């Protein structure tokens, strides 16, 4: 018996999330940990699972997520986009509601590179008149 997964990828900043969506009872596993244990806060997990809440499919699917790189904010954004894309593969009829909530848009903002002769990308060393 083959398990029917819907695989999707999400990215944000330097984070990449691979999301495996399968029909189940709402179990969320992130990097082999429980979803709430991974983030430590329920609110952060809820933000990552916003596409499921938006489409009213929260307790209908089990999620297995593999996320690497970046920090908490980037990983949440990557998981969120991956979940939205996986739901779209499962059922294309929910696309208008996901698009209206802005859940299918890839946030392409990245950290600006550090420039030579400066402490950071735009910050300057302290100016001394005398």
Rosetta blueprint (number, residue, H / E / L):
1 X L
2 X L
3 X L
4 X L
5 X L
6 X E
7 X E
8 X E
9 X E
10 X E
11 X E
12 X E
13 X L
14 X L
15 X E
16 X E
17 X E
18 X E
19 X E
20 X E
21 X E
22 X E
23 X E
24 X L
25 X L
26 X L
27 X L
28 X E
29 X E
30 X E
31 X L
32 X L
33 X E
34 X E
35 X H
36 X H
37 X H
38 X H
39 X H
40 X L
41 X L
42 X H
43 X H
44 X H
45 X H
46 X H
47 X H
48 X H
49 X L
50 X H
51 X H
52 X H
53 X H
54 X H
55 X L
56 X L
57 X L
58 X L
59 X L
60 X L
61 X E
62 X E
63 X E
64 X E
65 X E
66 X E
67 X E
68 X E
69 X L
70 X L
71 X L
72 X H
73 X H
74 X H
75 X H
76 X H
77 X H
78 X H
79 X H
80 X H
81 X H
82 X H
83 X H
84 X H
85 X H
86 X H
87 X H
88 X H
89 X H
90 X H
91 X L
92 X H
93 X H
94 X H
95 X H
96 X H
97 X H
98 X H
99 X H
100 X H
101 X L
102 X L
103 X L
104 X L
105 X L
106 X L
107 X L
108 X L
109 X L
110 X L
111 X L
112 X L
113 X L
114 X L
115 X L
116 X L
117 X L
118 X L
119 X L
120 X L
121 X L
122 X L
123 X L
124 X L
125 X L
126 X L
127 X L
128 X L
129 X L
130 X L
